[in-house]
Amino acid sequence: MPLIAVCAAWAVFWGSWSALLPAIKLELGISAGDLGLALSAVPVGALPAMAFTGRLARGRERSALMVTTTLFALSVACVGLVGSLWQLGAALLLVGAASGALDIALNLATGRVERESGRRLFQLVHAAFPVGVIAAAPATGLARSLGYGAGAVLAAIAVIVVVTSLSLLALPMRRTAAEAPSHAGRRGLWGVAAVLGALAACVLIIENSVEQWSVLLLEDHRGATPLVSSAAPAVYMGALTAGRLIVQALPRVPLRAMYLVAGAGGGAGIALAALGGTVVISMVGFAVTGLALGPLVPALLSRSAADDPSGTLVWGVSTISYTGFVVSPLLVAGLSGWFGLPAALAALGLLGLPLVARFAVERS
């Protein structure tokens, strides 16, 4: 399936990226603070690109996805050519913009194929992302151990992404014009998008926090070895994938039920991971969190695509929910400064409350 292949190729870069950061830092001779500053360019580039792509891609989803996937590959190749801090920042600005645009185009294309084919696809397509991340990280570590530098690895990833984009030529899509809602309709859609996007952002704040802070939690507060602690994001991602595939295999699960599972299970899981006294308990907590939260965002996007053929709702939910990735590092860092990392991660369990509240107010 071309959409699954594109999502997996997109994930290969992000799975490799964390494993490449030490090499890039060493090759450029920059400090950790400098690297953090350069990394902040990614969300700066992503948000405006997501807004721009949403306006242009509706009605021409396949073409938009091919273009954004190719641009993403070029931006990845540019990162491999940088030779200074400012060049790295500029390249990451392009990566953020291209990745954000690809995100919107992929969701719009998946929503349109769902509507035209009657098949449920969002869970399968989004399941490809964690699988790509899990596979790419150790593969990148192996490439580095064999003597390949960051530039060579990034060039190989760029080729993978470009080749994958060609599979989109086989994506069946009828020629239709975008259905533009009325002015009043747009206002109503953006109101719904704000609510659904905020709920999805709660999920993504927790997800990004696990990816960024779980290793540090296990090493500094559970006494785990680097090898064991490095498995924490993979445990979460594996459970995330399993949750999406389980929901895909079942008859259509009501969205209302997913709110309850994500809110109660995800909130309790991250609290257990943060406050559990052993490595095993924390790993179980991360697995429960991923299993409970995994299906909700794809389900929200699928509902949005079904309710709004114009694509405005999918675009809005995707863009607004991305703020979860932007807010997450600052939120956890601030809470950690006050209460310590375990309490900060446990506090993220409160983000499950809006999901439970949504379960309570939404009709079946």
N, C-alpha and C positions, 0 to 999 in steps of 0.2 A: 504494500500500500504506500503510495508516494508520500502522503502526509505523515505517516509513521516514520518513514525513512528520513524526511527532512527534520522532524523533531529530534530524532536520534542523532543526526549529524550536528545539529545545533547544540545538543547536549555534550557531544564529544569535546567541543571547545571548552565549555564551562567546567567539565570534569577534569580536563587537562590543565586548565588555567591555574587552579590552586597548587597543583604539583609543579608547575613551572615557575611560580613566583620566587622561590629561593634562587633559581638559576638566573632569572632576569635581574633580581636585586644584585647578585654577584657580578654579572656581566656588565651592568651599568655602573657599578660602584656607588650605589645610592643607599641611604639609610632607610630604616623601617618607616620613619615619619614621612620621608619623601615618597616612598612607595604608597603609603596610605593616601597621601595627597593626590597622587596620580590616579589611584583607583576611584577616587571620588568623581572623576570625570565620566565614569560609566553611567550612573543615574542622571547626571546633568545632560548627557546626550540622549538618553533613552526617552525621557518624558515628552519633550517637544516632538521627537520623531514619532512617537506613538500617536499623539494627537494629529499630526500631519498625515500619517499613513491612513488613519481611520477615515479621513475625509476622501482620500483618493482611491482607496482599495475597494470600496463597496461597488459591486457590479462587475468588477474586473479582478476577482480574487485570485485566480490562477496566475495571471500575468504579474500581479503585484507580489505574489509569493515567490515567483521565479526571480523577479528583480531584486527583492529584498534579500533572498538567500544568496544570490550572487554578490551583492554589495557586502553582505556579512563576510563572505569568504575573502573578498578583497581587503576588508578591514582587518581580518585576522592575519593575512599575509603582511600587512603594513606593520603590525606589532612586532613581527619577527625581524624587521629591518631597522628598528629604532636604535639610536646610538647615544641618546642623552635623555635626561629626565623630561625636558619639555616635549621632546618628540614622543616619549611614551605617553604623556598626558594627552597630546593631540591624537595619537593613535587610539587610545582608549575612549576618547570622546567619539571617534568614528565607530568604534566597536559598540559602544552603548547605543548610539543612534541606529546603527544597522540591526542590532539585536532587538531593540524595542520595536522597530518597524517590522521585523520578521515575526515577532510575537503577535502583533495585531493581525498581520496578513495571514498567519497560520490559523489563528482562531476564527477569523472571518471565513477562510476557505473551508475549514472543518465544519463550521456551522452551515455553510451553504450546501456542502455535500450531504450532511445529515438531512437537511430539508428535502433535497432533490431525490435522495436514494431511500429515505425512510429508515436508514441504518443508524444505530447508535455508535458514534465514533470518538467522542471527546475523551472517554475514559481510556480507550486504546491508544490514541495519539499522545495524550499526556502521560501515559505509563511509559512511553518510549524515552521520555526525558531522564527520569532517574536511572533507568537501565543504562543509557548512554554515559551518564555521569559515573556510575559505579564501574563500568568497563574501562572508561578512559583514564581515570586517575592512576590505577596501578600500571596500565600500559605505558603511560607517560613516565612513571617512575622507572620502569624497565628500560625505556629508550634512553633516559638520562644515564642510567647505570652502564649502558653500552657505549656511552660517549657522545651521544647526539645532543647538540645544543638546543636552546629554546627556538632559534630561528628555523632549524631543520624540522622540529616537531610542529611548529606553527604552519610551515609551508605544507607539510603533509596533511594537516587538518584542513587547510584551505582547499587543497585538491579534493579531499573527501566531500567537503560541503558543495563545491562546484559540481562534481559528478552527481551527487545526490539531487541537486536542483534539476538536472536533466530528466529525472524520473517524473517530474511534474507534467511533462508533455503528455504523459499517459493518463493524467487525471481527468476523468469525464466531468464536463461542466457545460450545461446549456448556456447559450448566449441570451442573457437577459440584462435589461437595464436596472440600475439600482432603484429601489422603491423609496422615494424620498417622503418622509412623513411631513405633515403640516407643521407650521410653527408651534401651534399648541401641542401637537403630538410630540414634537422634539422636546419641549419642556417637560412633558410627562415622562418620556423615556429617560431623560437625564435624571429626573427625580428617582425613578426606579433604579437606574444605574448607580446612583450615589449610595443607595441602601445596599444593593447587592455587592457593589464594589467594596464598600466598607466591611461587610461581612467576610468577603474573600481576603481582604487585607489583614484581618485578624488571623486567618489561617497562615498567610504568607509571612507575617511577623514571626510566628512560632517556627515555621519551616526554616527561614533564613537564620534564626537564632540557633537552631540545632546544628545547621551546617557550619556556622562560624564559631560557636562557643562550646560545642559538646566535647571536642578533643581537650580543650583547656580545662573544662570541668573535671574530666576523668583523670588527667595527669596531675593537676594541682590540688584537687580536693578528694580524690579517691585513691591516689597513689598508683595509678595504672601505668604500665610501661608505654612508651611511645607506640609500639606495635599494636597493643591492645586498644589504646585510646583512639588510634587512627581509624579503627573499625566502627566507631560510633556513628559517623555520618552515613556509612554504608548500611548499617543496621536500620537506620531511619529510612533511607532511600529504598531499601529492599521492602520494608513494611509498607511504605507509600505505594510502591508498585503493586504489591499484593492486594492492598485495599482497592485500588482501581480495577484490577483484573477480576477480583471477586464480584464487585458491583457490575462489571460488564457481563460476567457469566450468569448472574442472576436475572430473573425477570425484572422489568423496570422497577427500581426501588424509588418510592416517593421521596421527593426532595425534602419534605418535612421531616422524615425519619433521619435523613442524613444530617440535618441540622442538629438533632439531638445526639446522634452518635459522635459527630465532630465536636460539639460543644462539651459534652460530658466526658467522652473518652479522650479527646485531645487535651482538654484542660487537666484532667486527672493524670494523664500520661506524662505530660511535661513536668507537673509537680512531683510525680513519683521519681522521674529521672533526676530532677534537681536535688531532691531531699533524701533520696534513698542512700543508705549508708554504705553500700558496696557497689563494686563495678557491675556485678550481675544485675542487681536491682535497677541501676541506672540504665543499663542496656535494655532491660525489659520495658522500662518507662519510655525510652526512645522508640522502641518497636510499637508499643501501644499507641503512642502519639501519631506515628506515621500511618498506621493501619486505620485509625479513626479519622484523621484529617484528609488523607489522600484523595478520596472520591469527591469531596465537596466542591472544590473549585471547578473541575471539569463538568460536574453536574450543573453548577450555576451557569456556566457558559452555554451548555446544551439547552437549558431552559431559556436563556436569553435569545439564542439563535431561533428557537421554535416560536417564541412570542413576538419577535420583531424581524421580519424578513428584510428590512432595510439594512440591518447590520449595525445600526446605531447602538443598540443595547450591548451587543458583544464588544464593540469598540469601547464603550464607556466603562463597562465592568472591567475589561482588561486593563485599561489605563489607570482607573482609580485604584484597583487592587494592587498595582505595581508600587504604590506608595508604601505598601507594607515592607517591601525590600529596602526602600529608602530609609524608612523610620527605624527599622529593626536594630541596626548597629548602634545608633545613637541612643535608643531607648535602653538597650541592655547595658551599654557602657555607663549611662547615667545611673541606672538602678544599682549596678555593681559598685559604683563609687560610694553609694550610700549604705547598701545593705550586704555587699559581697555577691559573688557570682551565683552561688547556689540559690540564695533567696531571690535574686533578680530573675533567674530562669523560672523559679517556682511561681513568681508573681505573674508570669505570662499565662499561667493557667486561668487567670481572670478573663482573658480574652475569649475563653469559651462561653462566658455568660451571655454575651450578645447573641451567640448562635442558639443557645438554649432558649433565650427570650424569643427569638424568631420562630423556633419550633412551637412555642406556646401560643403565638398570635396568628400563625399561618394556618389557613384551612387545609385540610387534606386534599 
